[in-house]
């Protein structure tokens, strides 16, 4: 699809600043391109940590959920509302893939989590041009998490190829997971949520604790060129994992949403059960599930957030620690280990953030979870 055929086309900061020229001959580009400390505090109400500056790169997005950088400097953004967009190194829109026909776009309940989720680039992209995209697919009155493969040629996404889907489907509208990442050995990691808004609504058979249920797990897919890839569960006991990332070594980490408090940072141990909903440091959403049995084999989190709730949605290794974005908390924090344990520094407060990535030029980018969403560059001196 040609970019100019897309309704509600996003714009780069450069394009918007260009339209502001000619008003009395005054160049107003700085107002559109740079969101400094004062502008953020006055216009958006967020607070910035010492040495932090935000620069707007792209605007006009429909609730951006995930982003992936291509080796040549292009950027792919997945919008929650269902469009996959491709931007050039100059932040201008190059192409857009409309919402898939089977995307579940219904908004049935308050806080409906159903939509499009993460996007990730194949490690062999320079040879195969492949990217992977996760979204909630509809089947009759239910939905399920689905992963498709796309072969990007020039600026054309081509037709999506069905790769893998979690079973069973369900009618609940929450907690799809949807995080995608590659491990060091080329396996595609897919996080599936347990799909319920509360532990009490699961009737005692918790999907994340059932080996025959694909929900509430971390999956590893291999043989991605095959019609049906090989799939294995590498972790269980998960609630709603929305970001997976590697550290400076070979370890894989992920963040998981707690109920009320109890958000978690976990290091992946293959075969581990992380305990949801049998164990949590948070408070169950009412009505509670009653007394739940615990087990000695459950793996505790590496770190938890309790009050205030972080609602972790993005994870990136940076400067010997983790950058973590928060939704309901509206925060970007830098978390690192020291002799005194985990130390957290607030970089941004008051801006609902979905994802954090590093682009091909090494810039730190965050996605704002807004109907008029943005891609912001984070500069930290």
C-alpha positions in Angstrom: 0.0 0.0 0.0 1.3 3.5 -0.9 1.9 5.7 2.2 -0.3 8.4 0.8 -3.2 5.9 0.6 -3.3 5.5 4.4 -5.8 7.5 6.4 -4.4 9.2 9.4 -0.9 9.1 8.1 1.7 9.7 10.9 4.1 12.5 10.4 7.7 13.1 11.3 8.7 16.0 13.5 10.5 17.4 10.5 7.4 17.4 8.4 5.3 19.1 11.0 8.0 21.7 11.7 8.1 22.4 8.0 4.4 23.2 8.0 5.0 25.7 10.7 7.3 27.8 8.6 6.0 30.9 6.7 4.1 32.3 9.7 5.5 35.8 9.6 8.9 34.4 8.5 9.5 32.9 11.9 11.1 29.4 12.1 9.1 27.4 14.7 10.7 24.1 14.0 12.2 23.9 17.5 8.7 23.7 19.0 7.8 20.6 17.0 11.1 18.9 17.1 12.4 19.3 20.6 10.4 18.6 23.8 12.7 20.0 26.4 12.4 20.0 30.2 10.3 23.1 30.4 8.1 22.2 27.5 7.4 18.7 28.9 6.5 20.1 32.3 4.2 22.7 31.0 2.5 21.0 28.0 2.5 17.3 29.1 2.9 17.5 32.8 5.8 14.9 32.9 9.0 15.3 34.9 12.4 14.5 33.5 15.4 13.2 35.5 18.6 15.1 35.6 20.3 15.3 32.2 17.3 13.8 30.3 15.9 15.4 27.2 13.1 14.2 24.9 13.2 14.7 21.1 10.1 13.9 19.1 10.8 11.8 16.0 7.4 10.6 14.8 3.8 11.6 15.8 0.3 10.8 14.8 0.4 7.0 15.6 -2.6 5.0 16.8 -1.4 3.8 20.2 2.0 2.3 19.1 2.7 -1.0 20.9 6.1 -2.2 19.7 8.9 -1.2 17.4 11.9 -2.8 15.7 15.0 -1.3 14.1 16.2 -2.5 10.7 20.0 -2.7 10.0 19.8 0.1 7.4 18.2 2.6 9.7 14.6 2.1 8.9 12.1 1.6 11.7 9.0 -0.6 12.0 6.2 0.4 14.4 3.3 -1.8 15.3 0.2 0.1 16.3 -2.2 -1.5 18.8 -5.1 -0.5 16.5 -3.7 -2.9 13.9 -1.4 -1.2 11.4 2.2 -2.0 10.8 4.2 1.1 9.6 7.6 1.5 8.1 9.6 4.7 8.5 12.9 5.8 6.9 16.0 6.9 8.6 14.7 10.4 8.3 11.5 9.4 10.2 9.3 9.8 7.2 6.6 7.2 6.5 7.6 4.7 3.7 4.8 2.1 3.8 1.9 0.8 5.9 0.4 -2.7 6.1 -3.3 -2.4 6.9 -4.8 -4.5 9.7 -5.0 -8.2 9.0 -8.5 -9.5 8.0 -8.6 -11.7 11.1 -7.4 -9.1 13.6 -9.9 -8.9 16.5 -10.7 -5.2 16.5 -13.7 -5.4 18.8 -13.7 -3.1 21.9 -16.1 -5.0 24.3 -14.9 -4.3 27.8 -13.3 -1.4 29.6 -9.5 -1.6 29.2 -9.8 -4.2 26.4 -6.3 -5.5 25.6 -7.2 -6.9 22.2 -5.2 -5.6 19.3 -1.8 -5.8 17.6 1.3 -6.3 19.7 5.1 -6.8 19.2 7.2 -6.9 16.1 10.8 -8.3 15.8 13.4 -8.5 13.1 14.9 -11.9 12.1 18.7 -12.1 12.9 19.2 -13.1 9.3 17.3 -10.1 7.9 20.0 -9.0 5.5 19.7 -12.4 3.8 16.0 -13.2 4.2 14.2 -9.8 4.8 11.9 -11.4 7.4 10.1 -9.8 10.3 7.6 -11.3 12.7 4.5 -9.7 14.1 2.1 -10.8 16.9 -1.6 -9.9 17.2 -4.9 -11.0 18.6 -6.8 -13.0 15.9 -10.5 -13.6 16.0 -12.3 -16.9 15.6 -16.1 -16.5 16.0 -16.6 -14.9 19.4 -13.2 -15.7 20.8 -9.6 -14.7 20.1 -6.1 -16.0 20.4 -2.5 -14.8 20.1 -1.1 -15.3 16.6 2.3 -14.8 15.1 2.9 -14.1 11.4 6.0 -13.8 9.2 6.4 -11.0 6.6 9.1 -10.8 3.9 10.0 -7.1 3.5 11.2 -6.3 0.0 12.3 -2.8 -0.6 9.4 -1.0 1.2 6.8 -3.6 0.6 5.7 -5.9 3.5 4.1 -8.4 1.2 1.4 -10.8 2.4 1.6 -12.1 6.0 2.4 -15.9 6.4 0.7 -17.6 9.3 3.5 -19.0 11.5 2.1 -20.1 14.9 -0.9 -19.6 17.1 -1.5 -20.4 20.8 -4.3 -22.7 21.8 -6.9 -22.7 23.2 -8.7 -19.5 22.2 -10.8 -17.7 24.7 -13.5 -15.1 25.2 -11.7 -13.1 27.9 -10.3 -9.8 26.6 -7.2 -9.3 28.7 -3.6 -10.4 29.0 -2.5 -11.7 25.6 1.2 -11.3 26.4 2.5 -10.7 22.8 6.2 -10.1 23.4 8.6 -11.3 20.8 12.4 -11.7 20.9 15.2 -13.8 19.5 17.6 -15.6 21.8 21.4 -16.0 21.1 20.8 -19.3 19.3 18.2 -17.9 16.8 15.1 -19.2 18.6 12.1 -17.0 18.4 10.7 -16.4 21.9 6.9 -15.8 22.1 5.2 -14.8 25.4 1.5 -15.9 25.8 -0.7 -14.3 28.4 -3.1 -16.2 30.6 -6.0 -14.1 29.2 -7.9 -13.5 32.5 -8.4 -10.2 34.3 -8.3 -11.8 37.7 -7.2 -15.1 39.3 -10.7 -15.7 40.7 -12.3 -15.9 37.2 -10.2 -18.9 36.2 -12.3 -21.5 38.0 -9.4 -23.1 39.8 -7.8 -24.4 36.5 -5.2 -21.8 36.0 -4.0 -21.8 32.3 -0.4 -20.7 33.3 -0.1 -23.8 35.5 -1.6 -26.3 33.0 0.9 -28.1 30.8 -1.6 -28.8 28.1 -2.7 -25.2 27.9 -0.6 -22.9 25.7 -1.4 -19.7 27.7 0.6 -18.1 30.4 3.9 -19.5 29.0 7.1 -18.5 27.2 7.5 -20.5 24.0 10.5 -21.0 21.8 10.0 -21.5 18.0 12.6 -22.9 15.7 12.7 -24.1 12.1 10.9 -20.8 11.2 11.1 -21.5 7.4 9.0 -24.6 7.7 5.3 -24.6 7.2 4.9 -25.6 10.9 7.8 -24.5 13.1 9.0 -26.6 16.0 7.6 -25.1 19.3 8.5 -25.9 22.9 7.5 -24.3 26.2 10.6 -22.9 28.0 8.8 -21.3 31.0 5.4 -21.4 32.7 3.5 -19.5 35.5 3.4 -16.2 33.6 0.6 -13.6 33.7 1.1 -11.0 31.0 4.7 -10.7 29.7 4.9 -7.7 27.3 8.7 -7.4 26.8 11.7 -9.8 26.5 15.3 -8.7 26.1 18.9 -10.0 26.4 21.6 -8.5 28.7 25.3 -8.0 27.9 25.9 -11.8 28.4 23.7 -14.6 26.9 21.0 -14.3 29.5 17.4 -13.6 28.5 15.2 -11.5 30.9 11.5 -10.5 30.8 9.0 -8.3 32.7 5.6 -9.5 33.8 2.6 -7.6 35.0 1.4 -8.3 38.6 -2.2 -8.0 39.7 -2.2 -4.9 42.0 1.5 -4.3 42.6 3.8 -7.3 42.2 5.2 -6.4 38.8 8.3 -8.6 38.1 11.7 -8.6 36.4 12.7 -12.2 35.8 15.7 -13.9 34.4 14.8 -16.8 32.1 15.7 -20.2 33.4 14.6 -22.9 30.9 12.0 -25.1 32.4 11.2 -22.8 35.3 7.8 -22.1 36.7 7.4 -18.5 37.8 4.4 -19.1 40.0 1.5 -17.1 38.7 -1.1 -17.1 40.2 0.0 -19.4 43.0 2.5 -16.9 44.2 2.7 -13.1 43.8 4.0 -10.2 45.9 1.1 -8.2 44.7 -2.6 -8.1 45.8 -5.1 -10.1 43.9 -7.8 -8.2 42.1 -11.2 -8.6 44.0 -12.7 -11.0 44.4 -9.6 -12.9 45.4 -9.2 -16.6 44.4 -9.1 -17.8 48.0 -6.2 -19.8 49.4 -3.9 -21.1 46.7 -1.3 -23.9 47.1 2.3 -22.9 46.8 5.2 -25.2 45.7 8.9 -25.2 46.5 9.8 -25.5 42.8 8.4 -22.0 41.9 11.1 -19.5 40.9 11.0 -16.1 42.6 11.5 -13.0 40.5 14.8 -11.2 40.4 13.1 -7.9 41.3 9.6 -6.7 42.1 7.8 -3.4 42.0 5.0 -3.0 44.5 3.9 0.5 45.3 3.4 2.4 43.2 2.6 -0.1 40.5 4.9 0.2 37.5 2.9 -1.9 34.9 6.2 -2.8 33.0 5.7 -2.9 29.2 9.2 -2.4 27.7 12.7 -3.7 28.6 16.1 -2.8 27.2 19.6 -3.4 28.5 21.4 -0.1 28.7 24.4 1.3 30.7 24.9 -1.9 32.8 21.3 -2.0 33.8 17.7 -2.2 32.6 15.6 0.5 31.1 12.0 -0.3 31.9 8.9 1.6 30.6 5.7 1.7 32.7 2.1 2.2 31.6 -0.2 3.1 34.5 2.8 4.5 36.3 3.8 6.7 33.4 7.5 6.1 33.9 10.8 5.3 32.4 13.2 3.9 35.0 16.8 2.8 34.9 17.4 -0.2 37.1 20.8 -1.6 38.0 22.3 -3.9 40.6 24.8 -2.6 43.2 26.3 -3.8 46.4 23.1 -2.6 48.1 20.9 -4.5 45.8 18.8 -3.0 43.0 19.0 0.7 42.5 16.4 2.6 40.5 16.7 6.0 38.8 13.7 7.8 37.5 14.2 9.2 33.9 10.7 10.1 33.0 7.6 10.5 35.2 4.1 11.3 34.0 4.0 10.0 30.4 2.4 6.6 29.7 5.1 4.6 27.9 4.7 1.3 26.0 8.1 0.3 24.6 11.8 1.2 24.7 14.3 0.2 21.9 17.6 1.2 20.5 17.5 2.1 16.8 20.1 1.4 14.1 21.9 4.7 14.9 22.2 3.8 18.5 19.4 6.2 19.6 17.2 5.3 22.5 13.5 5.5 21.5 10.3 5.2 23.6 6.7 4.8 22.4 4.0 6.7 24.0 0.7 4.8 24.7 -1.6 7.5 23.4 -4.3 7.7 20.7 -2.1 10.3 19.1 1.0 8.3 19.9 4.6 9.3 19.4 8.1 8.0 19.0 10.4 10.0 21.3 14.2 9.9 21.4 15.6 9.9 24.9 18.8 11.7 25.3 20.6 11.2 28.6 23.7 13.1 29.4 
